[in-house]
Amino acid sequence: MNAGIDIGYNRTKLAYGDRQTAAFASVVGTPIRERFSLNGRDSGIRLMEAGQEWLIGDEAAAHSLITNRSEARDWINKPDYYRLYLAAISQITTANYLELSIVTGLPVDYMDDAQQLERRLMGRHTVQLVGRHSQTINTTFAKAIPQGLAAALSLALDDKGRLVDQDFTTGWLGVIDMGGGTVNFNSIYKLAEMTNESASIRTGGWQLVRQTRDIIERVAPGADLRDNEVEIIIQQGHLGGLKIPGLDDLITPLADKIITTADNLWKGGHKLNQILVSGGGAHLFGRHIAKRWPRKTIILDNPQYANALGYWKLSQRL
């Protein structure tokens, strides 16, 4: 089977099979047991790894007493990254054995680590979820490409990996891919990345989450909200009906930093035919980018899945 796996600092997304998708928070936490569940059973991804149980994903973000979420460059070498990978491939199949070809990605400035990541994901992996039989996933092919480039491939390729948009073979485009810990800027000409005009910066959605939490602490002392709860408040603009002031004042300077970086990298963006905006922060920041390049900016449909879909389509092609 072919799959695209996008393990981001904020969320892990995957695309596989017949364009199936899944996503969960990139959080590894301590296991909990609900006192009551309408499902009649414990929820969430419960992974057994090295003799220990781990709660993975949204349930970990919402309920675990202790959670781990990384924003470090070297997290691809850490145990929690591997646990997220095991949790991701566990969502693809319940079969006892699966041979898997995957494409994944890294921030633009981290691509020197690509071969190291590919080696870590290759080979046989044993996956054991609580309540499920043990599985063997044999990764026979692994390829890591720059994040953001995959967002362009999600448009250029069809579900069988065939090139369907000929404009991409001759055109020049930019991608602004907005994640939790990094923002990627990709300059692409004839479906090849122009490395001297591509980069990533250490900012993103989690900077906004941290700043919003500071505001909430001032207007609602003692609220002690989790990251996922702050994300919801950013989207809704209020906490239990209490309007949170100053959110636009936080978004605007971050958007300005992103636009200034793109402007400098792309020398104003005059030669670009299109500027694609992808990632989980696309809807928050995309309107600011569209004001700078109103005739070129395209906010992708389902932008949070754009990289995962691009990885999957490339896996189909390769």
C-alpha positions in Angstrom: 0.0 0.0 0.0 1.1 3.6 -0.7 0.7 6.3 1.9 1.5 9.9 2.6 2.3 10.7 6.2 2.7 14.3 7.5 3.9 14.3 11.1 3.7 18.0 12.0 4.5 19.7 15.3 0.7 20.4 15.7 -1.1 17.5 14.0 -0.2 14.2 12.3 -2.1 13.7 9.0 -2.1 10.8 6.6 -3.6 9.9 3.2 -3.7 6.3 2.0 -5.6 3.6 0.1 -8.4 5.1 -2.0 -7.8 8.7 -0.9 -8.7 8.0 2.7 -7.5 10.5 5.2 -7.0 10.6 9.0 -5.6 13.1 11.5 -4.8 13.4 15.1 -2.9 15.8 17.4 0.9 15.2 17.5 0.7 14.6 21.3 2.0 11.6 23.3 0.5 11.4 26.8 -0.1 9.2 29.8 -3.0 6.8 29.5 -6.3 7.6 31.2 -9.5 5.7 31.8 -12.8 7.5 31.3 -15.2 7.0 34.1 -18.0 7.1 31.6 -18.1 6.9 27.8 -21.1 6.6 25.5 -18.9 4.3 23.3 -18.8 1.9 26.2 -15.0 1.6 25.9 -11.9 3.7 26.2 -11.3 6.1 23.4 -8.3 7.3 21.5 -5.2 5.6 20.1 -3.7 3.5 22.8 -0.3 2.3 21.8 1.8 -0.3 23.5 5.5 0.4 22.9 8.5 -0.9 24.7 6.2 -2.5 27.3 4.5 0.7 28.2 1.1 2.1 27.2 0.8 5.6 25.6 -2.2 7.6 24.7 -1.8 9.3 21.3 -3.6 12.2 19.6 -6.6 14.4 20.5 -7.6 12.4 23.6 -4.0 12.8 24.9 -4.2 16.5 24.3 -7.6 16.7 26.1 -7.2 14.3 29.0 -3.6 13.1 29.8 -2.1 14.3 33.0 1.3 14.5 31.3 1.7 15.2 27.6 4.7 15.6 25.3 4.7 17.9 22.3 7.9 18.8 20.6 9.0 21.8 18.5 12.7 20.8 18.2 14.4 20.1 15.0 15.9 16.8 16.2 12.6 15.3 17.3 12.7 12.9 14.4 15.3 11.1 16.5 13.2 11.0 19.6 11.0 8.2 20.9 7.8 10.3 20.7 8.3 10.9 17.0 8.5 7.2 16.4 5.4 6.6 18.6 3.5 9.1 16.4 4.7 7.2 13.3 3.5 3.9 14.8 0.2 5.4 15.7 -0.2 6.8 12.1 0.5 3.5 10.4 -1.8 1.7 12.8 -4.7 3.8 11.3 -4.0 2.5 7.8 -4.9 -1.1 8.3 -5.9 -3.7 10.9 -4.2 -6.5 8.9 -1.6 -8.6 10.6 1.0 -7.8 8.0 1.3 -4.9 5.5 4.0 -3.8 3.0 4.0 0.0 2.9 5.6 2.6 0.7 5.5 6.1 2.2 6.4 9.6 1.3 6.7 12.2 4.1 8.4 15.5 4.5 10.5 18.0 6.5 10.6 21.7 6.9 12.6 23.3 4.0 15.6 24.2 6.2 15.7 20.7 7.7 16.1 18.7 4.5 19.7 17.8 5.4 18.1 15.3 7.7 16.0 13.6 5.0 18.1 10.5 4.5 18.3 10.0 8.3 14.5 10.2 8.5 14.1 7.8 5.6 16.4 5.2 7.2 14.4 5.4 10.5 11.1 4.8 8.8 12.3 1.9 6.7 12.1 -1.7 7.6 9.8 -3.8 9.8 7.9 -2.2 12.6 5.8 -3.9 15.2 2.6 -2.1 16.1 0.5 -3.0 19.1 -2.7 -1.1 20.0 -4.6 -1.9 23.2 -7.4 -4.2 22.3 -6.0 -5.1 18.9 -3.7 -7.9 17.8 0.0 -7.2 17.0 0.8 -6.0 13.5 3.9 -6.1 11.4 4.3 -3.1 9.0 7.2 -3.5 6.6 8.1 -0.2 5.1 9.8 -1.1 1.8 10.2 2.4 0.5 10.4 5.8 2.2 11.1 9.2 0.7 11.2 12.6 2.4 10.6 15.8 0.4 10.2 19.5 1.5 7.0 20.4 3.2 5.1 22.8 1.0 6.4 21.2 -2.2 3.9 18.4 -1.5 1.1 21.0 -1.3 1.8 21.9 -4.9 1.9 18.2 -5.9 -1.6 17.8 -4.4 -2.8 20.0 -7.2 -0.4 18.9 -10.0 -1.0 15.1 -9.7 -4.1 13.0 -9.8 -4.9 10.2 -7.5 -2.8 7.8 -9.6 0.2 10.1 -9.5 -0.2 11.3 -13.1 0.5 14.9 -14.0 -2.8 16.6 -14.7 -2.0 20.3 -14.6 0.4 21.1 -17.4 0.8 24.7 -16.1 3.0 23.2 -13.3 5.5 21.8 -15.8 6.2 25.3 -17.2 5.0 27.7 -14.6 6.6 29.4 -11.6 4.8 29.3 -8.3 5.3 29.9 -4.6 3.9 28.0 -1.6 3.5 29.4 1.9 2.9 26.4 4.1 1.9 27.3 7.6 2.4 24.7 10.4 2.4 24.7 14.1 6.1 25.3 14.6 7.4 26.4 11.2 6.3 28.3 8.1 7.8 27.0 4.8 8.3 29.1 1.7 8.8 27.1 -1.5 9.7 28.6 -4.9 8.9 26.0 -7.6 9.8 26.2 -11.3 8.8 23.4 -13.6 8.0 21.2 -10.6 11.5 21.6 -9.2 12.2 23.5 -6.0 14.5 26.5 -6.4 16.6 26.1 -3.2 17.9 29.7 -3.2 14.4 31.0 -3.0 13.0 28.5 -0.5 13.3 28.6 3.3 11.5 28.0 6.5 11.2 30.1 9.7 10.6 29.1 13.3 7.2 30.6 13.8 3.7 29.4 13.3 0.4 28.5 15.0 1.9 27.6 18.4 3.4 31.1 18.8 -0.2 32.4 18.4 -1.5 29.8 20.9 1.1 30.8 23.5 0.4 34.5 23.1 -3.4 33.9 23.2 -3.0 31.9 26.4 -1.3 35.0 28.0 -4.3 37.1 27.0 -6.8 34.6 28.4 -4.9 34.5 31.7 -5.4 38.2 32.0 -9.1 38.2 31.2 -10.0 34.9 32.8 -7.4 34.2 35.6 -7.1 30.5 36.5 -8.7 29.2 33.3 -5.6 26.9 32.9 -6.6 25.8 29.3 -4.9 23.1 27.3 -3.5 23.8 23.9 -6.4 22.2 22.0 -8.8 24.4 24.0 -6.9 27.6 23.2 -7.0 26.5 19.5 -10.8 26.4 19.7 -10.9 29.8 21.3 -8.8 31.3 18.5 -11.2 29.9 16.0 -14.3 31.1 17.8 -13.0 34.4 19.3 -14.5 33.8 22.7 -14.3 31.8 25.9 -17.7 30.6 27.1 -19.3 33.7 25.6 -16.5 36.0 26.9 -15.0 37.8 24.0 -11.2 37.5 23.9 -9.8 40.9 23.0 -6.8 41.6 20.9 -6.7 38.4 18.8 -6.4 40.4 15.5 -3.5 42.4 17.2 -1.7 39.1 17.6 -2.4 37.7 14.1 -1.4 40.8 12.2 2.3 41.1 13.2 2.8 37.3 12.6 1.2 37.7 9.2 3.4 40.7 8.5 6.5 38.7 9.4 5.4 35.9 7.0 4.7 38.3 4.2 8.0 40.2 4.6 9.9 36.9 4.5 8.1 35.8 1.3 8.7 39.3 -0.2 12.4 39.1 0.5 12.8 35.5 -0.7 10.8 36.0 -3.9 11.9 39.6 -4.6 8.3 40.8 -4.5 6.9 37.7 -6.1 6.5 39.4 -9.5 7.6 36.3 -11.5 5.3 33.9 -9.7 2.1 32.8 -11.5 0.4 31.7 -8.3 1.0 31.7 -4.6 -0.5 28.7 -2.8 -1.3 28.9 0.9 -1.5 25.6 2.8 -1.3 24.2 6.3 -3.3 24.4 9.4 -2.8 28.2 9.6 -4.0 28.9 6.1 -7.4 30.2 7.0 -6.1 32.4 9.8 -3.3 34.1 7.8 -4.4 33.5 4.2 -6.5 36.6 4.1 -3.5 38.8 5.0 -1.4 37.1 2.3 -4.2 37.6 -0.2 -4.1 41.4 0.5 -0.5 41.5 -0.5 -0.9 39.4 -3.7 -4.6 39.6 -4.4 -4.5 38.2 -8.0 -2.1 35.4 -7.3 -3.1 33.9 -3.9 -5.0 30.6 -3.7 -5.9 29.2 -0.3 -6.1 25.5 -0.9 -9.2 23.4 -0.1 -8.7 21.4 3.1 -5.2 23.1 3.5 -4.3 21.1 6.6 -4.3 17.9 4.4 -2.5 19.4 1.4 0.9 18.0 2.3 -0.4 14.6 3.2 -2.3 14.3 -0.1 0.7 15.5 -2.0 2.9 12.9 -0.3 0.3 10.2 -1.1 0.0 11.2 -4.8 3.8 11.2 -5.1 3.9 7.7 -3.5 1.5 6.6 -6.1 3.7 8.0 -8.9 6.9 6.6 -7.5 
